[in-house]
Amino acid sequence: MGTSKGYIPPTKPEWSNAKRAISSFLRNRDADSRVNAIQKFGEAMSSGAAVGTTSFANAAGNILGFAYDIRQQGLEQGLIDFGRSDLIEKSSNEILHELLYQFTNNSSSLEDSLAADSLSQALDNLQIDSVDQLGNVDLDSLLREMVTSFVQISFDVNFEEKIGKGRTSNEKFEILDEMHSYIADALHDSLSDKEIKQINLKDIGAANVVKEALNEAYDVCTRFYGGTA
């Protein structure tokens, strides 16, 4: 995604600690410093100053809720419920793209753009490019992938500039890819299944399910144990 020129990094102590941990990782590039960097990043994300959390939770909640609605009532009624009866005659992939634009407010702010990038990445990872595929995806896998993508892109937003300083573009993206892999491994292994198929998302709110999963993801990062160096 790249850091927006209008983005002002958080100044809470947890974020200062995370930045120092990233600096240590960049100097040492060993397993211990990597573990510490991910742990401090998790603590910072848990501190309440993470950019885009609310926008992402709302957008991901809408995607989750719409996928759930398709299962319960079918595509046409789902579109009616979400106020998009104008899309009923559109193609399956066009419907999905229009809903993504709607749920992320056409990326009109940094927060919305972060949400849009996270959702697009998650859908790409699950090879979903049409609303028909969205209606058939496992909801727990969808939630896990959306949350993982948000955490990865949040890492980029906060640290890409720092990681890229004094390095080539290839070196920067190699480091980012490395951190993405470790974050994904940790979250995919540890995020619990929510058994969404057993939950009435309309009763408790899909965005609340996403927020709970985000909090769990941050906790997983703070307990990150790493792997082989």
N, C-alpha and C positions, 0 to 999 in steps of 0.2 A: 504493500500500500504506500509506504513512504510517509515520513512525518510531514504533516501540514505546516506550512509557514505560519499559520495562525494558531498553532498549538502551543500552549504554555505548559510545560511539564509540571506535575504536582510538586509541592514543596514540603509536604509533611515529612516528619523524620523517617517514616518507613520507606519513603521513596529515596531519600538521601542514602539510607543504608543499602537500598537496592542498587543505586548507581555506583556506590563504592564496591559492592560485590561484583558488579559487571566489570568494573575496572580491574579488579583482582583477577577475574576470569580471563580477561583479555591479555593480562600480563603473563599468567601462568599456564593457561589452557590445559589444566589437569582436572582429574575427576573431582577432587575435593572442592576446587574453586567453582566448578560447574554446579555441583550440588548446592553450594552456598548461594550462588547467583539465582538459581531457580527458587530456592527456599525464600530468599529475601524478596524476590519478585512476587511470590505468593503472598507474603505478609503485606507487601505494599498494595497489592490488588484487594486485599481484605480490609484495608484501612478506611475505605469509604471514599477515596479520592480518585478512583479509576474512571477515566474518561469513557463516556459512551455506554455505561452499564445499563442505564434505564432504557435508552433507545434500543439497545440490542435486545434486552429482555422483552420489550414490547413487540419488536419485529419478529424475533424468534418465537415468541408466544403466539403470534398471529399465524406464522407458518405451521407451527405445531397444531394449533386449534383448527386451522383449515384442513390439514391432513386428517385430523380426527373427525371433522365434520363430514368429509367425503365418505369415510367409512360408515358413519352412522346414518347419513341421509342421502348420499349420492352427490355428484358434482353439481348438478343444477341447483339443488336446494342449498348446497354449501355456498355457491355464488350469491344466491339471494340473501342468505343469512349475513354475508359479509358486504352487502350493499353493492355487489358487482354483477347484477343481472345483465348488464350490457355486454358481458363477456361470454354469455351462454353459447353463442354461435361461433365463437372464435376457436382457433386451433389450440391444441393442448399445450404446446410450448409457448404460444403467445399469451395464454391465460397465466401461466406460471410467471413469465417475465413481467406482465402487468401487475400482478399481485406483489411481486418483489419491489417494484417501483413504489407501489402504494404503501406497503408496510414499512419502507425505509424513507418515506417522504422525498423520493427522488434524490436522495443523497444531498439534501439541501444544507446540511451542516456537517461539521467534522464527526459529530456523534452518529448522525445518520449514515454518513459515508462508511464509518467503521462497521456499523451494523450491516450495511449492504455488502461490503467486502467479506465479512465473516459468513454471512448466509450464502453468498455466491460460492465461496471456497468450500463450504460444507456440502452444498449440493453437487459441486463438481467432484468432490471426493467420493460421494455416494453414487456418482454417475446418474444424477437426476437432472433432466433437462426438459421435462414436461410435467404437467399437472397429473397426468395419468400415472406416471412413475411415482410422484409424490403420494398419490393415494394408496400405493402398494408398499411403500417403504416401512420397515420396522420403526415404530415411533421412538423406542428407546435408543436405537442406533442414530436416528435423526437428531434427537436431543443431544446425545453425547458428541456427535460430530459438530453440531453448531456451537456448542460450548467450547470444544477444543479449538476450533477455528478462531473464535473470539479471543481466547487466551493467547493464542499464537500471534494474532495480528495486534493485540494490545502490547505484546512484548516488542513488536516491530515499531509501533508508534512511539513508544517511550525510549527505545534504545538504539534504533537503527542509525540515527545520526552519530551517536557516540561510538558505536561499533565501526562505522564507516570512516571515521576520522583517521587520516593517515594510511588508509588501506585502499586497494583497488576495489572496483565494484565486484569482481569475482571473489575476492577475499571476504568482503563484507557478506555477500549472499551465502558463501560457504559456512560462515559462522552462524548466520541466521537459520539456515537449513539445519545445522547441527542442533541448535537450541529447539527448533520446531520439532525435530524428531524426538528429543528427550521429553519435551512437554507432552507430545502426543502419546508416547509410550506410557508415561505416568498416568495420564488421564484415561486412556483406553483400558488400561489394566485395573484401575482403581475406582472409577466412577461407577456407582451402583446402578443397576437397572431400576427404573422407577415404576415398572409395570404399568405404563401409561394406559395400556388397553383396559386396565381395571379401574381407571380413574375417570370421573366425569369432569372433563376440563372446563365445562361451562359453569360448574358449581364452584370450583376452587380458583379458576383463572389460570390459563396457560402460562401467562407471564410469571405468575408465582412459582410454577413448576420450574421455569427456566432460572429464576433467581435462586431457588434452592440448589439447583444443579451447579450454578456458578459458584455459590458459597462452598459447595462440596469440592469443586475444582480448585479453588484457592487453597482450601485446606490440604488437598492432595499435594499441591506444589510446596506448601510449607513443610510437608513430611517427606519430600522427595529424597530418595536414598541413592539415586544415581544408577550407575551400571559400570561396565568396563570402561577404562580410560581410553 
